[in-house]
Amino acid sequence: MTDEKKSAESNPANKPDVPASAGQGTEDVHELPPGEVIEEELVGGAPVRHKGIFLLPNALTTASLFSGFYAIVSAANGIFDNAAIAIFVSMILDGLDGRVARMTNTQSKFGEEYDSLADMVAFGVAPGLVAFFWSLNGLGKLGWAVTFIYVAGTALRLARFNTQIGSVDKKYFVGLPSPAAAAAVAGMVWCFHAFEPAAWLTALTLFVVAGAGVLMVSNVLYQSFKDLDMRGRVPFAAILLVVLIFVVIALDPATVLFSAFLVYALTGPVRALFRKKPRRPA
């Protein structure tokens, strides 16, 4: 009897041999209910499987996803100011879920994937459709083509960001961040939603939507502000500056937010134009 036949008889289900140590510290997959999420991580050099997901950060991600969906529904019904505000709410919730996960030590691979999918809806599909329903739908093929440039740019930006984690300088983003691009588009709609349709407004929409889509997939660097020390002590006058910022935003939030994120979107190309090129050796 050959070795192959002996192996087949000793393992009639034709299952691969599993080392005895591989099952230590893991959940029995066969005992899990169908559809349960299983994640594996290395603890002390050994693989450990966990079932289930963390509730708090994923609940915030779900709320961000809902806000993006609500923005699409509001835009389809012609309520563009509510649609724009919902996108800004998604930005706040998107900033909270990651910080809450790090503070509570509840990061997970499932959370990362879910967050990217929610960002695609909240910062890609939602702003694009809001701008389309508001101004670009009257341009025919040009309108939906520009909208698709923005949506595709968001998808590519998120995919590239996920692959560059840990390999780029944390001080900078490569390409315009998708939340900032969404804020520029939503801020524009919020700022001018009560204006009558005009050629200059359509041109501005084309410039902002297409420009944001292209900048997201560009190699232009943007300040990430991750190097700011938010826990350190600051002079007393700094809190007065924070109060002044809130007061200015409260006076006209649509105009202030649109101007701020538009300026941020333009800082990347301006910095790239004035950046000194390294001299070639003689």
Backbone as CSV, one residue per row, in Angstrom:
resi,resn,N_x,N_y,N_z,CA_x,CA_y,CA_z,C_x,C_y,C_z
1,MET,0.855,-1.189,0.000,0.000,0.000,0.000,0.890,1.238,0.000
2,THR,0.612,2.133,-0.891,1.437,3.333,-1.023,1.146,4.300,0.104
3,ASP,2.031,5.310,0.248,1.851,6.318,1.290,0.602,7.144,1.042
4,GLU,0.281,7.418,-0.265,-0.891,8.204,-0.579,-2.163,7.494,-0.119
5,LYS,-2.222,6.140,-0.342,-3.411,5.401,0.046,-3.545,5.348,1.563
6,LYS,-2.398,5.207,2.273,-2.448,5.206,3.725,-2.976,6.526,4.259
7,SER,-2.517,7.632,3.639,-2.963,8.952,4.091,-4.437,9.141,3.835
8,ALA,-4.936,8.643,2.682,-6.355,8.788,2.350,-7.225,7.984,3.303
9,GLU,-6.753,6.732,3.699,-7.555,5.922,4.600,-7.580,6.499,6.005
10,SER,-6.442,7.076,6.442,-6.402,7.652,7.785,-7.144,8.965,7.871
11,ASN,-7.387,9.594,6.716,-8.101,10.869,6.671,-9.215,10.756,5.653
12,PRO,-10.304,10.034,5.963,-11.328,9.733,4.946,-12.018,10.971,4.433
13,ALA,-12.120,12.017,5.211,-12.788,13.239,4.738,-11.877,14.063,3.865
14,ASN,-10.660,13.545,3.641,-9.692,14.251,2.798,-9.434,15.663,3.333
15,LYS,-9.340,15.760,4.673,-9.088,17.051,5.291,-7.592,17.241,5.448
16,PRO,-7.104,18.476,5.318,-5.680,18.730,5.490,-5.283,18.543,6.942
17,ASP,-4.057,18.054,7.146,-3.544,17.877,8.497,-3.335,19.229,9.138
18,VAL,-3.801,19.418,10.372,-3.690,20.668,11.105,-2.819,20.437,12.318
19,PRO,-1.786,21.204,12.521,-0.951,21.031,13.703,-1.776,21.192,14.963
20,ALA,-1.362,20.474,16.017,-2.117,20.522,17.264,-2.081,21.896,17.883
21,SER,-0.973,22.628,17.689,-0.828,23.946,18.298,-1.648,25.003,17.592
22,ALA,-2.138,24.691,16.361,-2.850,25.717,15.602,-4.196,26.041,16.208
23,GLY,-4.777,25.108,16.951,-6.092,25.364,17.502,-6.075,26.038,18.855
24,GLN,-4.884,26.230,19.439,-4.802,26.838,20.752,-5.164,28.306,20.681
25,GLY,-6.016,28.746,21.604,-6.381,30.156,21.678,-7.316,30.593,20.578
26,THR,-8.017,29.663,19.913,-8.913,30.031,18.825,-10.310,29.532,19.138
27,GLU,-11.290,30.152,18.436,-12.669,29.706,18.559,-12.904,28.540,17.607
28,ASP,-13.762,27.615,17.974,-14.128,26.516,17.097,-15.071,27.045,16.033
29,VAL,-14.587,27.047,14.771,-15.363,27.629,13.684,-16.683,26.891,13.495
30,HIS,-16.676,25.568,13.723,-17.883,24.782,13.467,-18.973,25.065,14.496
31,GLU,-18.620,25.643,15.657,-19.606,25.939,16.677,-20.222,27.323,16.508
32,LEU,-19.733,28.122,15.569,-20.233,29.470,15.373,-21.508,29.442,14.542
33,PRO,-22.444,30.344,14.829,-23.659,30.417,14.001,-23.318,30.889,12.598
34,PRO,-24.115,30.511,11.604,-23.836,30.930,10.226,-23.869,32.447,10.098
35,GLY,-22.927,32.975,9.343,-22.879,34.406,9.101,-22.137,35.191,10.149
36,GLU,-21.632,34.567,11.208,-20.910,35.296,12.252,-19.564,35.771,11.718
37,VAL,-19.136,36.956,12.169,-17.864,37.524,11.749,-16.747,36.936,12.590
38,ILE,-15.704,36.460,11.938,-14.550,35.894,12.622,-13.320,36.685,12.199
39,GLU,-12.561,37.164,13.171,-11.344,37.903,12.896,-10.179,37.222,13.591
40,GLU,-9.034,37.273,12.950,-7.846,36.621,13.486,-6.753,37.646,13.697
41,GLU,-6.077,37.584,14.829,-4.962,38.468,15.133,-3.877,37.675,15.819
42,LEU,-2.664,38.224,15.816,-1.529,37.572,16.453,-1.377,38.093,17.874
43,VAL,-1.407,37.211,18.833,-1.208,37.544,20.239,-0.053,36.698,20.755
44,GLY,1.069,37.346,21.041,2.241,36.608,21.476,2.796,35.696,20.412
45,GLY,2.603,36.064,19.157,3.112,35.258,18.054,2.203,34.128,17.627
46,ALA,1.091,33.915,18.327,0.161,32.840,17.993,-1.134,33.433,17.452
47,PRO,-1.724,32.812,16.433,-2.993,33.320,15.894,-4.143,33.071,16.856
48,VAL,-4.933,34.103,17.092,-6.096,34.012,17.974,-7.306,34.506,17.210
49,ARG,-8.371,33.724,17.201,-9.590,34.085,16.495,-10.624,34.628,17.474
50,HIS,-11.333,35.679,17.037,-12.400,36.267,17.821,-13.658,36.319,16.965
51,LYS,-14.787,36.062,17.577,-16.050,36.164,16.857,-16.804,37.401,17.326
52,GLY,-17.618,37.961,16.428,-18.389,39.147,16.755,-17.660,40.425,16.388
53,ILE,-18.341,41.552,16.557,-17.790,42.868,16.232,-17.995,43.795,17.424
54,PHE,-17.234,44.875,17.438,-17.368,45.876,18.489,-18.539,46.800,18.163
55,LEU,-19.358,47.081,19.155,-20.598,47.814,18.918,-20.373,49.313,18.751
56,LEU,-19.644,49.955,19.670,-19.590,51.412,19.704,-19.003,52.031,18.442
57,PRO,-17.782,51.671,18.012,-17.257,52.326,16.803,-18.062,52.006,15.552
58,ASN,-18.571,50.784,15.445,-19.354,50.420,14.263,-20.725,51.081,14.269
59,ALA,-21.255,51.388,15.454,-22.514,52.133,15.520,-22.308,53.560,15.009
60,LEU,-21.174,54.174,15.339,-20.873,55.507,14.820,-20.679,55.474,13.311
61,THR,-20.031,54.424,12.823,-19.865,54.279,11.372,-21.215,54.116,10.684
62,THR,-22.117,53.370,11.303,-23.462,53.209,10.749,-24.206,54.535,10.716
63,ALA,-24.026,55.337,11.760,-24.669,56.656,11.790,-24.113,57.549,10.676
64,SER,-22.810,57.461,10.420,-22.219,58.223,9.320,-22.781,57.757,7.978
65,LEU,-22.933,56.450,7.824,-23.511,55.902,6.598,-24.953,56.370,6.418
66,PHE,-25.711,56.395,7.513,-27.093,56.844,7.442,-27.179,58.317,7.035
67,SER,-26.276,59.145,7.560,-26.274,60.560,7.197,-26.000,60.747,5.713
68,GLY,-25.076,59.949,5.163,-24.829,60.021,3.731,-26.024,59.592,2.922
69,PHE,-26.696,58.527,3.375,-27.904,58.077,2.681,-29.005,59.125,2.773
70,TYR,-29.138,59.744,3.931,-30.152,60.787,4.103,-29.865,61.973,3.187
71,ALA,-28.590,62.287,2.967,-28.240,63.382,2.057,-28.712,63.083,0.642
72,ILE,-28.575,61.832,0.208,-29.029,61.457,-1.135,-30.547,61.591,-1.244
73,VAL,-31.259,61.101,-0.232,-32.728,61.178,-0.251,-33.190,62.632,-0.234
74,SER,-32.556,63.466,0.582,-32.939,64.876,0.652,-32.688,65.582,-0.670
75,ALA,-31.551,65.293,-1.302,-31.256,65.921,-2.587,-32.253,65.484,-3.652
76,ALA,-32.641,64.205,-3.627,-33.618,63.716,-4.599,-34.967,64.404,-4.418
77,ASN,-35.267,64.844,-3.191,-36.520,65.550,-2.915,-36.379,67.064,-3.007
78,GLY,-35.207,67.548,-3.411,-35.001,68.972,-3.600,-34.693,69.755,-2.340
79,ILE,-34.410,69.092,-1.228,-34.071,69.777,0.029,-32.548,69.795,0.138
80,PHE,-31.906,70.716,-0.558,-30.458,70.672,-0.714,-29.715,71.167,0.516
81,ASP,-30.294,72.080,1.289,-29.596,72.526,2.484,-29.492,71.400,3.509
82,ASN,-30.572,70.630,3.688,-30.509,69.481,4.593,-29.529,68.429,4.096
83,ALA,-29.471,68.247,2.781,-28.546,67.281,2.212,-27.100,67.672,2.499
84,ALA,-26.781,68.950,2.338,-25.419,69.410,2.600,-25.072,69.281,4.082
85,ILE,-26.010,69.641,4.951,-25.759,69.539,6.392,-25.533,68.084,6.788
86,ALA,-26.268,67.156,6.186,-26.105,65.737,6.503,-24.710,65.247,6.162
87,ILE,-24.118,65.767,5.098,-22.754,65.371,4.741,-21.763,65.866,5.787
88,PHE,-21.966,67.061,6.307,-21.094,67.551,7.364,-21.275,66.737,8.644
89,VAL,-22.490,66.298,8.924,-22.715,65.412,10.066,-21.953,64.098,9.877
90,SER,-21.937,63.579,8.654,-21.165,62.369,8.362,-19.684,62.581,8.631
91,MET,-19.179,63.775,8.319,-17.774,64.071,8.587,-17.474,63.997,10.077
92,ILE,-18.352,64.566,10.884,-18.135,64.544,12.336,-18.159,63.115,12.859
93,LEU,-19.136,62.332,12.418,-19.246,60.950,12.879,-18.072,60.108,12.386
94,ASP,-17.599,60.383,11.174,-16.455,59.639,10.645,-15.197,59.951,11.445
95,GLY,-15.060,61.186,11.907,-13.915,61.511,12.738,-13.998,60.905,14.122
96,LEU,-15.215,60.664,14.591,-15.382,60.124,15.938,-15.147,58.619,16.003
97,ASP,-15.592,57.873,14.976,-15.535,56.414,15.092,-14.110,55.902,15.225
98,GLY,-13.179,56.479,14.451,-11.797,56.037,14.564,-11.169,56.413,15.894
99,ARG,-11.452,57.605,16.366,-10.891,58.032,17.651,-11.470,57.233,18.807
100,VAL,-12.764,56.952,18.744,-13.384,56.136,19.788,-12.802,54.728,19.786
101,ALA,-12.572,54.181,18.608,-11.995,52.837,18.525,-10.594,52.800,19.130
102,ARG,-9.795,53.843,18.875,-8.447,53.872,19.447,-8.484,54.114,20.953
103,MET,-9.385,54.971,21.406,-9.466,55.266,22.839,-9.939,54.057,23.639
104,THR,-10.848,53.277,23.070,-11.396,52.117,23.769,-10.701,50.814,23.368
105,ASN,-9.666,50.916,22.531,-8.918,49.742,22.072,-9.847,48.720,21.423
106,THR,-10.696,49.215,20.528,-11.651,48.348,19.832,-11.440,48.393,18.320
107,GLN,-10.181,48.570,17.890,-9.915,48.543,16.455,-10.069,47.117,15.933
108,SER,-10.490,46.996,14.702,-10.639,45.678,14.097,-10.569,45.811,12.590
109,LYS,-10.257,44.706,11.940,-10.215,44.686,10.479,-11.595,44.902,9.900
110,PHE,-12.607,44.334,10.544,-13.984,44.552,10.088,-14.340,46.034,10.154
111,GLY,-13.954,46.709,11.232,-14.234,48.135,11.369,-13.576,48.961,10.298
112,GLU,-12.349,48.606,9.931,-11.645,49.342,8.878,-12.356,49.196,7.537
113,GLU,-12.754,47.970,7.213,-13.437,47.741,5.936,-14.811,48.420,5.911
114,TYR,-15.526,48.317,7.007,-16.853,48.934,7.098,-16.748,50.449,6.998
115,ASP,-15.733,51.021,7.628,-15.539,52.463,7.578,-15.254,52.934,6.154
116,SER,-14.452,52.172,5.404,-14.153,52.556,4.020,-15.404,52.512,3.150
117,LEU,-16.231,51.487,3.338,-17.461,51.403,2.556,-18.426,52.535,2.912
118,ALA,-18.512,52.855,4.200,-19.375,53.964,4.607,-18.856,55.288,4.063
119,ASP,-17.528,55.468,4.049,-16.944,56.693,3.490,-17.229,56.820,1.999
120,MET,-17.265,55.694,1.296,-17.554,55.738,-0.133,-18.946,56.288,-0.390
121,VAL,-19.897,55.923,0.469,-21.259,56.437,0.318,-21.353,57.882,0.785
122,ALA,-20.819,58.161,1.979,-20.995,59.481,2.590,-20.180,60.562,1.903
123,PHE,-18.973,60.220,1.418,-18.082,61.230,0.845,-17.866,61.073,-0.652
124,GLY,-18.451,60.034,-1.235,-18.319,59.831,-2.671,-19.646,59.938,-3.394
125,VAL,-20.528,58.967,-3.154,-21.801,58.923,-3.856,-22.705,60.083,-3.435
126,ALA,-22.787,60.343,-2.124,-23.707,61.376,-1.638,-23.361,62.769,-2.155
127,PRO,-22.128,63.275,-1.985,-21.835,64.618,-2.517,-21.994,64.705,-4.028
128,GLY,-21.598,63.625,-4.736,-21.735,63.649,-6.186,-23.181,63.771,-6.622
129,LEU,-24.069,62.982,-6.009,-25.480,63.047,-6.379,-26.140,64.340,-5.920
130,VAL,-25.721,64.863,-4.766,-26.269,66.143,-4.317,-25.951,67.243,-5.322
131,ALA,-24.689,67.302,-5.768,-24.307,68.302,-6.767,-25.006,68.049,-8.100
132,PHE,-25.203,66.776,-8.440,-25.865,66.460,-9.706,-27.326,66.894,-9.687
133,PHE,-28.057,66.523,-8.647,-29.464,66.907,-8.555,-29.631,68.419,-8.454
134,TRP,-28.647,69.082,-7.856,-28.761,70.521,-7.632,-28.478,71.335,-8.895
135,SER,-27.429,70.993,-9.642,-27.024,71.857,-10.747,-26.605,71.125,-12.009
136,LEU,-26.026,69.928,-11.889,-25.397,69.291,-13.042,-26.357,68.458,-13.881
137,ASN,-27.550,68.185,-13.388,-28.456,67.322,-14.157,-28.985,67.995,-15.411
138,GLY,-28.856,69.315,-15.507,-29.302,70.008,-16.708,-28.268,70.066,-17.806
139,LEU,-27.089,69.491,-17.569,-26.012,69.530,-18.566,-25.931,68.265,-19.404
140,GLY,-26.843,67.340,-19.212,-26.838,66.118,-20.015,-25.662,65.219,-19.671
141,LYS,-24.995,64.725,-20.706,-23.893,63.794,-20.513,-22.719,64.435,-19.761
142,LEU,-22.496,65.712,-19.986,-21.409,66.398,-19.289,-21.650,66.388,-17.778
143,GLY,-22.896,66.552,-17.372,-23.212,66.579,-15.951,-22.929,65.260,-15.265
144,TRP,-23.423,64.156,-15.824,-23.177,62.889,-15.152,-21.744,62.425,-15.329
145,ALA,-21.051,62.866,-16.399,-19.641,62.512,-16.561,-18.789,63.170,-15.476
146,VAL,-19.058,64.452,-15.205,-18.320,65.146,-14.152,-18.637,64.528,-12.791
147,THR,-19.889,64.166,-12.580,-20.261,63.510,-11.328,-19.539,62.186,-11.167
148,PHE,-19.423,61.432,-12.256,-18.718,60.148,-12.174,-17.230,60.350,-11.901
149,ILE,-16.647,61.407,-12.430,-15.237,61.692,-12.140,-15.040,61.858,-10.635
150,TYR,-15.964,62.559,-10.016,-15.854,62.764,-8.563,-16.031,61.439,-7.807
151,VAL,-17.061,60.662,-8.162,-17.327,59.411,-7.457,-16.173,58.431,-7.652
152,ALA,-15.674,58.309,-8.883,-14.553,57.401,-9.139,-13.293,57.883,-8.418
153,GLY,-13.087,59.196,-8.379,-11.940,59.734,-7.662,-11.986,59.391,-6.187
154,THR,-13.171,59.415,-5.591,-13.310,59.043,-4.184,-12.967,57.579,-3.964
155,ALA,-13.464,56.704,-4.832,-13.176,55.276,-4.699,-11.678,55.000,-4.823
156,LEU,-11.041,55.621,-5.805,-9.606,55.420,-5.988,-8.823,55.997,-4.820
157,ARG,-9.271,57.143,-4.317,-8.581,57.773,-3.183,-8.639,56.889,-1.947
158,LEU,-9.791,56.321,-1.645,-9.939,55.454,-0.486,-9.131,54.171,-0.644
159,ALA,-9.135,53.594,-1.843,-8.368,52.374,-2.072,-6.875,52.633,-1.917
160,ARG,-6.397,53.739,-2.456,-4.972,54.063,-2.327,-4.607,54.353,-0.883
161,PHE,-5.487,55.047,-0.166,-5.206,55.362,1.232,-5.076,54.088,2.065
162,ASN,-5.941,53.111,1.809,-5.889,51.862,2.569,-4.603,51.092,2.310
163,THR,-4.069,51.197,1.110,-2.832,50.476,0.792,-1.587,51.225,1.238
164,GLN,-1.709,52.520,1.558,-0.551,53.309,1.953,-0.423,53.488,3.459
165,ILE,-1.314,52.871,4.230,-1.248,53.016,5.681,0.065,52.450,6.200
166,GLY,0.788,53.274,6.935,2.062,52.852,7.507,3.250,53.005,6.594
167,SER,3.035,53.452,5.343,4.146,53.572,4.398,4.399,55.002,3.948
168,VAL,3.604,55.957,4.411,3.783,57.357,4.034,3.902,58.199,5.295
169,ASP,4.416,59.423,5.119,4.563,60.341,6.231,3.192,60.743,6.771
170,LYS,3.001,60.591,8.086,1.703,60.901,8.680,1.398,62.392,8.666
171,LYS,2.390,63.222,8.426,2.157,64.667,8.421,1.399,65.116,7.186
172,TYR,1.374,64.283,6.148,0.770,64.689,4.885,-0.166,63.605,4.367
173,PHE,-1.188,64.054,3.641,-2.042,63.172,2.854,-1.585,63.247,1.403
174,VAL,-1.549,62.113,0.736,-1.247,62.079,-0.693,-2.574,62.185,-1.433
175,GLY,-2.818,63.347,-1.999,-4.097,63.608,-2.620,-5.061,64.248,-1.634
176,LEU,-6.054,64.944,-2.151,-7.045,65.601,-1.304,-7.857,64.557,-0.535
177,PRO,-7.940,64.649,0.787,-8.747,63.671,1.545,-10.208,63.722,1.122
178,SER,-10.833,62.560,1.074,-12.224,62.497,0.625,-13.181,63.282,1.521
179,PRO,-13.006,63.329,2.853,-13.918,64.182,3.641,-13.793,65.660,3.290
180,ALA,-12.562,66.129,3.028,-12.381,67.532,2.650,-13.004,67.809,1.289
181,ALA,-12.873,66.877,0.349,-13.499,67.048,-0.966,-15.020,67.089,-0.832
182,ALA,-15.570,66.199,-0.007,-17.015,66.202,0.209,-17.475,67.487,0.870
183,ALA,-16.670,68.018,1.804,-17.029,69.265,2.484,-17.025,70.438,1.515
184,ALA,-16.083,70.455,0.572,-16.053,71.534,-0.416,-17.301,71.500,-1.295
185,VAL,-17.695,70.308,-1.735,-18.888,70.182,-2.590,-20.149,70.497,-1.788
186,ALA,-20.263,69.910,-0.593,-21.452,70.151,0.223,-21.530,71.604,0.677
187,GLY,-20.390,72.211,1.002,-20.392,73.611,1.407,-20.842,74.527,0.284
188,MET,-20.448,74.207,-0.931,-20.882,75.005,-2.077,-22.401,74.912,-2.252
189,VAL,-22.946,73.701,-2.171,-24.399,73.526,-2.316,-25.135,74.243,-1.194
190,TRP,-24.630,74.130,0.025,-25.260,74.772,1.169,-25.208,76.296,1.057
191,CYS,-24.101,76.789,0.540,-23.903,78.236,0.447,-24.783,78.860,-0.640
192,PHE,-24.988,78.165,-1.765,-25.685,78.756,-2.905,-27.006,78.062,-3.231
193,HIS,-27.545,77.271,-2.302,-28.743,76.489,-2.643,-29.969,77.372,-2.902
194,ALA,-29.985,78.593,-2.341,-31.144,79.477,-2.526,-31.004,80.368,-3.752
195,PHE,-29.871,80.303,-4.456,-29.657,81.148,-5.629,-30.414,80.586,-6.827
196,GLU,-30.803,81.481,-7.705,-31.420,81.065,-8.957,-30.368,80.470,-9.896
197,PRO,-30.737,79.476,-10.705,-29.768,78.885,-11.641,-29.165,79.950,-12.544
198,ALA,-27.859,79.879,-12.715,-27.138,80.839,-13.551,-25.921,80.159,-14.147
199,ALA,-25.387,80.750,-15.213,-24.235,80.158,-15.900,-23.013,80.133,-14.993
200,TRP,-22.788,81.209,-14.233,-21.615,81.248,-13.367,-21.708,80.211,-12.248
201,LEU,-22.922,79.934,-11.788,-23.088,78.944,-10.736,-22.843,77.534,-11.267
202,THR,-23.292,77.289,-12.483,-23.019,75.990,-13.104,-21.536,75.795,-13.350
203,ALA,-20.864,76.856,-13.795,-19.420,76.778,-14.019,-18.676,76.529,-12.715
204,LEU,-19.119,77.182,-11.628,-18.492,76.956,-10.328,-18.686,75.517,-9.865
205,THR,-19.865,74.976,-10.108,-20.118,73.590,-9.715,-19.230,72.630,-10.494
206,LEU,-19.102,72.853,-11.782,-18.220,72.018,-12.596,-16.780,72.089,-12.087
207,PHE,-16.334,73.290,-11.762,-14.957,73.476,-11.297,-14.717,72.769,-9.975
208,VAL,-15.637,72.917,-9.037,-15.448,72.334,-7.706,-15.563,70.813,-7.752
209,VAL,-16.584,70.290,-8.407,-16.804,68.846,-8.425,-15.694,68.131,-9.201
210,ALA,-15.410,68.591,-10.408,-14.359,67.948,-11.199,-12.993,68.156,-10.563
211,GLY,-12.734,69.371,-10.072,-11.446,69.638,-9.440,-11.216,68.784,-8.212
212,ALA,-12.250,68.623,-7.378,-12.108,67.785,-6.199,-11.849,66.330,-6.582
213,GLY,-12.532,65.844,-7.625,-12.313,64.474,-8.063,-10.905,64.235,-8.557
214,VAL,-10.348,65.189,-9.303,-8.983,65.046,-9.824,-7.956,65.176,-8.706
215,LEU,-8.162,66.115,-7.789,-7.199,66.318,-6.708,-7.136,65.112,-5.772
216,MET,-8.236,64.385,-5.623,-8.210,63.208,-4.753,-7.275,62.125,-5.272
217,VAL,-7.138,61.994,-6.586,-6.278,60.943,-7.136,-4.913,61.482,-7.544
218,SER,-4.639,62.748,-7.271,-3.352,63.333,-7.611,-2.307,62.963,-6.566
219,ASN,-1.056,63.324,-6.828,0.036,63.103,-5.890,0.355,64.366,-5.090
220,VAL,-0.562,65.328,-5.108,-0.370,66.570,-4.370,-0.458,66.278,-2.875
221,LEU,0.451,66.868,-2.105,0.485,66.642,-0.662,-0.372,67.672,0.062
222,TYR,-1.079,67.203,1.071,-1.914,68.060,1.909,-1.544,67.850,3.374
223,GLN,-1.541,68.934,4.116,-1.244,68.849,5.538,-2.309,68.021,6.239
224,SER,-1.883,67.057,7.062,-2.827,66.187,7.763,-3.172,66.692,9.158
225,PHE,-2.337,67.578,9.724,-2.525,68.125,11.072,-2.499,67.047,12.144
226,LYS,-1.963,65.866,11.811,-1.858,64.805,12.810,-0.698,65.028,13.774
227,ASP,0.193,65.969,13.439,1.322,66.239,14.322,0.996,67.286,15.381
228,LEU,-0.241,67.801,15.371,-0.634,68.770,16.390,-0.831,68.070,17.730
229,ASP,-0.261,68.655,18.773,-0.382,68.093,20.113,-1.631,68.673,20.776
230,MET,-2.721,67.907,20.765,-3.974,68.377,21.332,-4.046,68.171,22.841
231,ARG,-3.076,67.431,23.397,-3.097,67.151,24.828,-2.159,68.065,25.615
232,GLY,-1.268,68.766,24.906,-0.314,69.618,25.593,-0.939,70.923,26.058
233,ARG,-0.201,71.640,26.883,-0.653,72.928,27.400,-0.406,74.016,26.358
234,VAL,-1.303,74.984,26.311,-1.204,76.112,25.377,-1.436,77.395,26.159
235,PRO,-1.019,78.537,25.618,-1.306,79.804,26.300,-2.799,80.036,26.443
236,PHE,-3.164,80.844,27.435,-4.572,81.103,27.705,-5.259,81.759,26.511
237,ALA,-4.504,82.557,25.738,-5.099,83.253,24.600,-5.565,82.276,23.521
238,ALA,-5.060,81.044,23.536,-5.445,80.077,22.508,-6.919,79.717,22.620
239,ILE,-7.438,79.647,23.836,-8.848,79.307,23.986,-9.727,80.435,23.468
240,LEU,-9.239,81.670,23.547,-9.995,82.784,22.982,-10.068,82.677,21.461
241,LEU,-8.996,82.187,20.861,-9.006,81.971,19.416,-10.027,80.908,19.032
242,VAL,-10.134,79.853,19.845,-11.118,78.807,19.578,-12.535,79.373,19.660
243,VAL,-12.784,80.209,20.670,-14.094,80.844,20.809,-14.397,81.716,19.595
244,LEU,-13.401,82.462,19.122,-13.596,83.328,17.953,-13.933,82.510,16.712
245,ILE,-13.292,81.363,16.551,-13.564,80.503,15.395,-15.017,80.021,15.423
246,PHE,-15.491,79.604,16.585,-16.879,79.143,16.698,-17.861,80.276,16.428
247,VAL,-17.525,81.475,16.881,-18.412,82.611,16.644,-18.501,82.922,15.164
248,VAL,-17.362,82.905,14.462,-17.346,83.201,13.032,-18.144,82.150,12.260
249,ILE,-17.986,80.885,12.634,-18.735,79.830,11.957,-20.232,79.978,12.207
250,ALA,-20.596,80.357,13.436,-22.016,80.488,13.768,-22.676,81.637,13.016
251,LEU,-21.924,82.672,12.635,-22.510,83.804,11.922,-23.042,83.391,10.560
252,ASP,-22.265,82.604,9.842,-22.689,82.132,8.516,-21.979,80.809,8.240
253,PRO,-22.474,79.714,8.800,-21.750,78.443,8.690,-21.546,77.978,7.261
254,ALA,-22.511,78.190,6.378,-22.375,77.714,4.995,-21.213,78.393,4.302
255,THR,-21.163,79.719,4.384,-20.099,80.462,3.698,-18.739,80.182,4.307
256,VAL,-18.666,80.145,5.620,-17.383,79.933,6.290,-16.833,78.548,5.992
257,LEU,-17.668,77.512,6.093,-17.198,76.155,5.853,-16.807,75.944,4.397
258,PHE,-17.608,76.480,3.472,-17.256,76.348,2.062,-15.939,77.049,1.758
259,SER,-15.763,78.265,2.273,-14.521,79.005,2.033,-13.321,78.285,2.640
260,ALA,-13.487,77.759,3.855,-12.370,77.108,4.539,-11.917,75.864,3.785
261,PHE,-12.847,75.008,3.378,-12.455,73.776,2.705,-12.027,74.025,1.262
262,LEU,-12.551,75.066,0.641,-12.072,75.403,-0.696,-10.630,75.888,-0.637
263,VAL,-10.323,76.711,0.365,-8.948,77.182,0.534,-8.017,75.998,0.826
264,TYR,-8.470,75.074,1.675,-7.652,73.894,1.976,-7.399,73.069,0.719
265,ALA,-8.436,72.917,-0.125,-8.259,72.158,-1.366,-7.264,72.833,-2.305
266,LEU,-7.191,74.167,-2.265,-6.280,74.887,-3.146,-4.864,74.973,-2.590
267,THR,-4.676,74.717,-1.294,-3.334,74.810,-0.722,-2.385,73.771,-1.315
268,GLY,-2.918,72.599,-1.655,-2.062,71.562,-2.226,-1.451,71.961,-3.553
269,PRO,-2.260,72.342,-4.560,-1.670,72.771,-5.833,-0.765,73.997,-5.694
270,VAL,-1.161,74.951,-4.836,-0.331,76.147,-4.663,1.014,75.778,-4.064
271,ARG,1.016,74.907,-3.070,2.279,74.481,-2.461,3.140,73.727,-3.460
272,ALA,2.491,72.893,-4.308,3.247,72.142,-5.305,3.883,73.071,-6.344
273,LEU,3.215,74.166,-6.692,3.763,75.099,-7.678,4.964,75.855,-7.143
274,PHE,4.914,76.212,-5.868,5.985,77.019,-5.296,7.037,76.188,-4.571
275,ARG,6.886,74.881,-4.601,7.893,74.039,-3.950,9.186,74.086,-4.750
276,LYS,10.273,74.254,-4.038,11.578,74.310,-4.697,11.995,72.916,-5.161
277,LYS,12.356,72.842,-6.422,12.820,71.561,-6.953,14.282,71.347,-6.549
278,PRO,14.662,70.107,-6.205,16.051,69.856,-5.829,16.998,70.095,-6.992
279,ARG,18.127,70.686,-6.690,19.111,70.964,-7.741,19.824,69.702,-8.165
280,ARG,20.022,69.615,-9.460,20.745,68.455,-9.973,22.238,68.637,-9.754
281,PRO,22.927,67.560,-9.401,24.386,67.683,-9.195,25.087,68.031,-10.491
282,ALA,26.108,68.811,-10.402,26.847,69.250,-11.590,27.526,68.051,-12.250
